[in-house]
Amino acid sequence: MRRWYTLIEILQFPLQVLFLAMVFMGLSGVILNPNFNTIFNINNALVIQIAEMFRYFGGFIIMNFPMLILIKALAKRYDDSVVVFTGILGYVMFHVVTMFFAPTNLPSQAYYALLGIQVDASTLMDSTTSGILTPLQTGVVGLVIVLSITRWSYHSSRNRFTYGALGFIDRNVQAAINTVFFSMLAGAIIAFFWPWFIRGSVSMFTFLSEDLNNPINLFIYGILDRLYAVLNMSGLLRGLFWFTGLGGTWINPFGQTFLGDINVWISQTSYSIFGLGAGRLITPYFVLNIFAVPAMLAGIYGVYTDKMERRRYRLFFILAGLVSAISGTLLPLEIFLLVSAPLLFFFHLLMTGSIFALFEALNVYLGYTFSGNPLTATPGSIIDMIVYWRNVDLMKSLLIIVLVGSITGLLYLAATTYYFRKGAVNLVDVNELEHRLGAFLASVGGIDNIRMIHAAPTKLTVQVYDRSVIDFSKIHHYDVSRIVETRAGYSLSYGAPSHMLWEEVMKLKKQLPIVETKSA
């Protein structure tokens, strides 16, 4: 688990950047939202242009989020810019190769122009295809492959003498050559095998689409939606269900055919037709964004025990809750849960699937007006809900959504609070918390040497009376991913069990004499 919790340190800054991208997406989503324009009509060309710029920037960050993780992971582990540079070269080469060698008969949603990489096939010599070629969408899988290759290439080059295989090539260039070469091979292999995954996914999606009136199918869809989002491949699932026949079809009175859940919703609402099923793939986002995520954020905020730290992060959690209600912050929170609280992430998946199934069983539908890249979509905003309240035909659905949302928010708050306070450890080994507590106390010189201790969602901060007795080697290396001495004291990254350890320490401190004899 230590290596797993280490991901928290690696992902911290990329997640902050991703959250910033969601803020930009939220601002643009509000301004460009047709429902918002029914309240405040914005005709200023400059404002609209800035909103489009924000949406493009946010979408670019989300699409290329794996590369940000790659850069951070390499920069954190190695104090050398060379390995970061070679990693970027390998990442680009990997995707360029998939662009040239991958089959062109996959759904358009299986491709995306990484960093704008694309080529007109008609300009290539002896080309048997036409159109624009773009790299395959590999998401986190491509990241893991290139990261592994880069690390191996860098280490192998360091094990050599100052120069590489050729006398005029130094170790840095050798690392770059190795990374690019093996990334090229990996890209060619992925270009052959990855389409099988794409076709398998499409087959699974097609099976689910055959009966979207079945709550079980919607339950599975809801889970897959969040899993593919975490894998940075939500464009594949959403693109097919939102804008193609997999998400439903409808023919308007003039004989025009509309494909996809969103397109059907837009067309039906233009004729004031509701309740026929359009919007079923969007409705749960109103609950997740407006009720579930803010409640989970409140539960995480409650884990902080230091009053100064609570004041420091209060504004952030308030802002995060507002952004979630306006545009959604599901993805950053889900990635955080996956690496810091996997069981809580599993709870979230089950709840998401259950909400999809429940609304289908209750025939509650509330859609979303959008056209463009699914990665830049912000469904389930409070802006849409406010506008929909003006429509009497949607009143029943809105009341049920608010009721379900309120109950869901309470469940998320209770689950988050329980997990960090009681359920983060002892699930497999009933003595796990006791073992961790014993090792921690031994490393800091005992309970009577602790001057002050505070907990955060993923770390403990402890101040001691006598630093000479500190011996962190007594802590098992699987328990703590990082130990840093700060102004506030020693910071120990225990992950999700941090608050549980704090509670046990506080119980023991209460048993100490009221007057302590040690001096600061």
C-alpha positions in Angstrom: 0.0 0.0 0.0 2.9 2.3 0.5 3.6 2.6 -3.2 -0.2 3.1 -3.8 -0.3 6.0 -1.2 2.8 7.5 -2.8 0.6 8.3 -5.8 -1.1 10.9 -3.6 2.2 12.9 -3.6 2.6 12.5 -7.3 -0.9 13.4 -8.2 -1.3 16.3 -5.8 -0.2 19.1 -8.2 -1.7 17.5 -11.4 -5.1 17.2 -9.6 -4.8 20.9 -8.6 -4.3 21.8 -12.3 -7.2 19.5 -13.2 -9.4 21.3 -10.7 -8.3 24.6 -12.2 -9.3 23.3 -15.6 -12.7 22.4 -14.2 -13.1 25.9 -12.9 -12.4 27.3 -16.4 -14.8 24.7 -17.8 -17.4 25.8 -15.3 -17.1 29.5 -16.2 -17.3 28.7 -19.9 -20.2 26.3 -19.3 -22.2 28.9 -17.6 -21.7 31.6 -20.2 -22.2 29.3 -23.2 -25.1 27.3 -21.6 -28.3 28.0 -23.6 -30.4 27.7 -20.4 -28.3 30.4 -18.7 -28.8 32.7 -21.7 -32.6 32.4 -21.2 -32.0 34.3 -17.9 -29.1 36.6 -18.9 -28.8 37.0 -22.6 -25.1 37.5 -23.4 -24.5 39.0 -26.8 -21.0 40.4 -26.3 -18.7 38.8 -28.8 -15.6 39.3 -26.6 -17.2 37.6 -23.6 -18.3 34.6 -25.8 -14.8 34.4 -27.3 -13.2 34.3 -23.8 -15.7 31.6 -22.7 -14.8 29.5 -25.8 -11.1 30.1 -24.9 -11.7 28.9 -21.4 -13.5 25.8 -22.6 -10.7 25.0 -25.1 -8.1 25.4 -22.3 -10.0 23.2 -19.9 -10.6 20.5 -22.5 -7.0 20.6 -23.4 -5.9 20.0 -19.8 -8.4 17.1 -19.4 -7.4 15.4 -22.7 -3.7 15.6 -21.9 -4.0 15.0 -18.2 -2.0 11.7 -18.4 1.0 13.7 -19.8 0.8 16.0 -16.8 1.0 13.0 -14.5 3.9 11.7 -16.5 5.9 14.9 -16.1 5.1 15.1 -12.4 6.0 11.5 -11.7 9.4 11.7 -13.5 10.2 15.1 -11.9 9.4 13.9 -8.4 11.4 10.8 -8.6 14.5 12.1 -10.4 16.2 15.4 -9.7 17.1 15.7 -13.4 15.3 17.5 -16.2 16.7 15.1 -18.7 14.4 12.3 -17.7 11.4 14.6 -18.0 12.4 15.7 -21.4 13.0 12.1 -22.6 9.6 11.1 -21.1 7.8 13.7 -23.2 9.7 12.6 -26.3 8.7 9.0 -25.7 5.1 9.9 -25.0 4.8 11.9 -28.3 6.5 9.1 -30.2 4.2 6.5 -28.7 1.1 8.3 -29.9 2.5 9.2 -33.3 3.1 5.5 -34.0 -0.4 4.6 -33.0 -1.6 7.3 -35.4 0.3 5.7 -38.4 -0.2 2.0 -37.5 -3.7 1.8 -35.9 -6.6 0.7 -38.1 -8.8 3.5 -39.4 -12.1 1.6 -39.2 -12.7 2.1 -35.5 -15.3 4.5 -34.2 -14.2 8.2 -34.4 -14.5 8.3 -30.6 -11.5 5.9 -30.4 -9.1 8.6 -31.7 -8.1 12.0 -30.4 -5.5 14.6 -31.5 -3.0 14.5 -28.6 -1.3 17.9 -28.4 -2.9 18.6 -31.8 -1.0 15.7 -33.5 -2.8 14.8 -36.7 -1.9 14.2 -40.4 -3.8 14.4 -43.6 -3.7 10.8 -45.0 -4.0 12.0 -48.6 -0.6 13.7 -48.3 1.2 10.5 -47.5 2.9 8.5 -50.1 1.2 5.3 -51.2 -1.6 6.0 -48.8 -4.6 3.7 -49.2 -6.8 5.8 -46.8 -8.2 9.3 -46.9 -9.1 11.8 -44.2 -7.3 13.0 -41.1 -5.3 10.5 -39.0 -5.1 11.0 -35.3 -3.6 8.9 -32.5 -5.5 6.3 -30.6 -7.1 7.2 -27.3 -5.2 5.1 -24.8 -5.7 7.1 -21.7 -3.9 6.0 -18.5 -2.6 2.8 -20.3 -0.3 4.9 -22.6 0.9 6.8 -19.5 1.9 3.7 -17.6 3.7 2.2 -20.6 5.7 5.3 -21.4 6.5 5.9 -17.8 7.9 2.4 -17.3 9.9 2.7 -20.5 11.3 6.1 -19.5 12.4 4.9 -16.1 14.0 1.8 -17.4 15.9 3.7 -20.2 17.1 6.3 -17.7 18.3 3.8 -15.2 20.0 1.7 -17.9 21.8 4.8 -19.2 23.0 5.7 -15.7 24.6 2.3 -15.3 26.9 2.9 -18.2 30.1 5.0 -18.3 30.0 8.7 -19.1 29.3 7.9 -22.8 26.9 5.4 -24.3 27.4 2.6 -26.8 28.9 5.1 -29.3 31.8 7.3 -28.1 30.2 10.5 -29.2 26.8 9.8 -27.5 26.6 10.7 -23.8 24.4 9.1 -21.3 21.6 11.6 -21.6 21.3 11.2 -25.4 21.5 7.4 -24.9 18.5 7.6 -22.5 16.5 9.7 -25.0 17.3 7.3 -27.8 16.3 4.2 -25.8 13.1 5.9 -24.6 12.1 7.0 -28.1 13.0 3.6 -29.7 11.2 1.4 -27.1 8.2 3.8 -27.1 8.0 3.4 -30.8 8.0 -0.4 -30.4 5.3 -0.1 -27.7 3.2 2.2 -29.9 3.3 -0.3 -32.7 2.3 -3.2 -30.4 -0.5 -1.1 -28.9 -1.7 -0.1 -32.3 -2.2 -3.8 -33.0 -3.7 -4.9 -29.7 -5.6 -1.8 -28.4 -8.2 -1.9 -31.2 -9.4 -5.2 -29.7 -10.1 -3.4 -26.4 -11.9 -0.7 -28.4 -14.0 -3.2 -30.2 -14.7 -5.1 -27.0 -15.8 -1.9 -25.3 -18.1 -1.0 -28.3 -19.6 -4.5 -28.2 -20.3 -4.1 -24.5 -21.8 -0.7 -25.1 -24.0 -2.1 -27.9 -25.3 -4.8 -25.6 -26.2 -2.3 -23.0 -27.9 0.0 -25.6 -30.2 -2.7 -26.7 -32.4 -2.2 -23.6 -31.7 1.2 -21.9 -35.1 0.9 -20.3 -33.7 -1.8 -18.0 -32.4 -0.4 -14.7 -29.8 -3.1 -14.6 -28.3 -1.9 -17.8 -28.3 1.7 -16.5 -26.6 0.5 -13.3 -23.8 -1.0 -15.4 -23.6 2.0 -17.6 -23.2 4.3 -14.5 -20.3 2.3 -13.2 -18.6 2.2 -16.6 -19.1 5.9 -17.1 -17.0 6.7 -14.0 -14.4 4.0 -14.7 -13.8 5.2 -18.2 -13.6 8.7 -16.9 -10.8 7.8 -14.4 -9.0 6.0 -17.3 -9.2 9.2 -19.2 -11.3 7.5 -21.9 -14.7 9.0 -21.1 -14.8 10.4 -24.7 -15.3 6.8 -26.0 -18.3 5.9 -23.9 -19.9 9.4 -23.8 -19.4 10.1 -27.5 -21.1 6.9 -28.5 -24.1 7.1 -26.1 -24.6 10.9 -26.2 -24.3 11.5 -30.0 -24.9 8.2 -31.8 -27.7 5.6 -32.0 -26.4 3.7 -29.0 -28.0 6.4 -26.8 -31.4 6.2 -28.6 -33.0 7.5 -31.7 -36.0 9.7 -32.4 -37.8 11.0 -35.5 -39.5 14.4 -35.2 -42.8 15.2 -36.9 -40.9 16.4 -40.1 -39.1 13.0 -40.5 -35.7 14.1 -39.2 -33.8 11.5 -37.3 -31.8 12.4 -34.2 -29.2 10.1 -32.7 -27.9 10.0 -29.1 -29.3 10.9 -25.7 -28.3 14.5 -25.8 -29.5 15.1 -29.4 -32.8 13.4 -28.8 -33.3 15.5 -25.6 -32.6 18.8 -27.4 -35.0 17.9 -30.3 -37.8 16.6 -28.0 -37.6 19.6 -25.7 -37.9 22.0 -28.7 -41.4 20.4 -29.2 -42.1 20.4 -25.4 -42.0 16.6 -25.3 -40.8 15.1 -22.1 -40.8 11.8 -20.3 -40.0 9.5 -23.3 -36.6 8.5 -22.0 -34.3 11.2 -23.4 -31.9 12.6 -20.7 -31.7 9.3 -18.8 -27.9 9.3 -19.2 -27.6 12.9 -17.8 -30.1 12.9 -14.9 -27.8 11.3 -12.3 -25.2 14.1 -12.7 -27.6 16.5 -11.1 -27.5 14.4 -7.9 -23.8 13.7 -8.1 -22.7 17.3 -8.8 -25.1 19.3 -6.7 -25.6 16.9 -3.7 -23.1 14.0 -3.5 -19.8 15.8 -4.2 -20.4 18.7 -1.9 -21.4 16.3 0.9 -18.3 14.2 0.3 -16.1 17.4 0.4 -17.8 18.3 3.7 -16.9 14.9 5.1 -13.3 15.2 4.0 -13.1 18.7 5.4 -14.3 17.4 8.8 -11.2 15.1 9.0 -8.9 18.1 9.6 -8.2 18.5 13.3 -5.9 21.6 13.2 -8.1 24.8 13.5 -5.5 26.8 11.5 -5.5 24.2 8.7 -9.2 24.1 8.7 -9.3 27.9 8.2 -6.7 27.6 5.6 -8.6 25.1 3.5 -12.2 26.3 4.3 -12.4 28.6 1.3 -11.1 25.9 -1.0 -13.7 23.4 0.0 -16.4 26.0 -0.3 -15.2 26.9 -3.8 -14.9 23.2 -4.7 -18.5 22.7 -3.7 -19.7 25.7 -5.7 -17.8 24.6 -8.8 -19.2 21.1 -8.4 -22.8 22.5 -8.4 -22.1 24.8 -11.3 -20.0 22.5 -13.6 -19.0 19.4 -11.7 -15.7 18.3 -10.1 -16.3 14.6 -10.2 -13.1 13.6 -12.0 -10.5 15.2 -9.6 -12.4 13.9 -6.6 -12.6 10.4 -8.0 -8.9 10.2 -8.8 -8.2 11.4 -5.3 -10.5 8.7 -3.8 -9.0 6.0 -6.0 -5.4 6.6 -4.7 -6.2 7.7 -1.1 -9.5 5.8 -0.2 -10.1 2.9 -2.7 -13.0 1.5 -0.7 -14.7 4.9 -0.7 -14.2 5.1 -4.4 -15.8 1.6 -4.7 -18.8 3.0 -2.6 -19.0 5.9 -5.0 -19.1 3.6 -8.0 -21.9 1.5 -6.5 -23.9 4.6 -5.6 -23.5 6.1 -9.1 -24.8 2.9 -10.7 -27.6 2.8 -8.2 -28.7 6.3 -9.0 -28.7 5.6 -12.7 -30.8 2.5 -12.1 -33.2 4.3 -9.7 -34.0 7.1 -12.0 -34.7 4.7 -14.8 -37.0 2.7 -12.6 -38.8 5.9 -11.6 -38.9 7.2 -15.1 -37.2 10.4 -14.1 -35.4 12.2 -16.9 -33.6 15.5 -17.1 -31.2 16.2 -19.9 -28.6 18.6 -21.0 -28.1 20.9 -24.0 -24.7 20.5 -25.5 -22.8 19.8 -28.7 -19.1 19.3 -29.0 -16.4 17.3 -27.3 -17.8 15.1 -24.5 -14.6 15.8 -22.5 -15.6 19.5 -22.3 -19.2 18.8 -21.3 -20.5 20.0 -17.9 -23.8 18.1 -17.4 -25.9 18.3 -14.3 -25.3 21.9 -13.3 -27.5 23.9 -10.9 -27.9 26.5 -13.6 -29.8 24.0 -15.8 -31.9 22.9 -12.8 -32.9 26.5 -11.9 -34.1 27.0 -15.5 -36.0 23.7 -15.6 -38.0 24.8 -12.5 -39.8 27.2 -14.8 -41.2 24.2 -16.8 -44.3 22.6 -15.1 -43.8 19.5 -17.2 -40.5 18.8 -15.4 -41.7 19.6 -11.9 -42.2 16.0 -10.8 -38.8 14.9 -12.0 -37.2 17.9 -10.3 -38.9 17.2 -7.0 -37.8 13.5 -7.1 -34.2 14.6 -8.0 -34.1 17.0 -5.1 -35.4 14.2 -2.7 -33.0 11.6 -4.0 -30.2 14.1 -4.0 -30.8 15.1 -0.4 -30.8 11.4 0.7 -27.7 10.7 -1.4 -25.9 13.7 0.1 -26.5 12.4 3.6 -25.3 8.9 2.6 -22.1 10.3 1.1 -21.5 12.5 4.1 -22.0 9.5 6.5 -19.9 7.1 4.3 -17.0 9.6 4.0 -17.0 10.4 7.7 -17.2 6.8 8.7 -14.4 5.7 6.4 -11.8 8.2 7.5 -12.7 7.9 11.2 -13.4 4.2 11.5 -13.1 2.1 8.3 -9.8 3.0 6.7 -8.0 0.0 8.3 -8.7 -3.2 10.2 -10.8 -4.5 7.4 -8.5 -7.4 6.6 -6.2 -7.5 9.6 -8.2 -6.6 12.8 -4.9 -5.7 14.5 -3.6 -3.5 11.7 -4.4 -0.2 13.5 -2.8 -1.4 16.7 0.4 -2.4 14.9 0.6 0.9 13.2 0.0 2.8 16.4 2.7 0.8 18.2 5.3 1.5 15.5 4.4 5.2 15.4 4.7 5.6 19.2 8.0 3.8 19.2 9.3 6.0 16.5 8.5 9.3 18.3 9.7 8.2 21.7 6.4 7.2 23.3 3.1 8.9 24.0 4.6 11.1 26.7 7.0 12.6 24.2 4.2 13.9 21.9 3.7 17.6 22.4 1.0 18.1 19.8 -0.5 16.0 17.0 -3.0 16.8 14.3 -4.6 14.8 11.4 -5.5 15.6 7.8 -7.1 13.3 5.3 -3.8 11.7 4.3 -1.2 12.7 6.9 -0.3 13.2 10.5 1.6 16.2 11.8 3.3 15.7 15.2 5.5 17.9 17.4 7.7 16.3 20.1 9.4 17.4 23.2 12.7 15.6 22.7 13.9 15.2 19.1 16.9 13.1 20.0 14.8 10.1 20.6 13.1 10.2 17.2 13.7 7.1 15.2 11.4 6.8 12.1 13.1 3.6 11.0 10.9 1.8 13.5 7.9 2.5 11.2 7.3 -0.2 8.7 8.1 1.2 5.2 4.7 -0.1 3.9 2.9 2.2 6.4 4.2 5.6 5.5 4.9 6.9 2.0 6.7 10.1 3.1 8.2 11.7 6.2 9.0 15.4 6.1 10.1 17.8 8.8 8.2 21.1 8.5 7.7 24.2 10.7 4.6 22.7 12.1 6.5 19.5 13.1 7.0 16.1 11.5 4.6 15.3 8.6 4.0 11.6 8.1 1.9 10.5 5.1 -0.1 7.6 6.4 -2.9 8.0 3.9 -6.5 7.5 4.9 -5.7 5.9 8.3 -4.2 9.2 9.5 -7.3 10.3 11.4 -7.8 6.9 13.0 -4.3 7.0 14.3 -4.8 10.5 15.6 -7.9 9.4 17.6 -6.0 6.5 19.2 -3.1 8.8 20.2 -5.6 11.4 21.7 -7.2 8.6 23.8 -3.8 7.7 25.2 -2.8 11.3 25.8 -6.0 11.8 27.9 -4.7 9.1 30.2 -1.5 11.0 30.9 -1.2 13.2 34.0 -2.8 16.6 33.7 0.5 18.3 34.5 3.4 17.3 32.3 6.9 17.7 33.6 8.7 18.0 30.2 9.6 21.4 28.8 9.5 22.5 25.2 
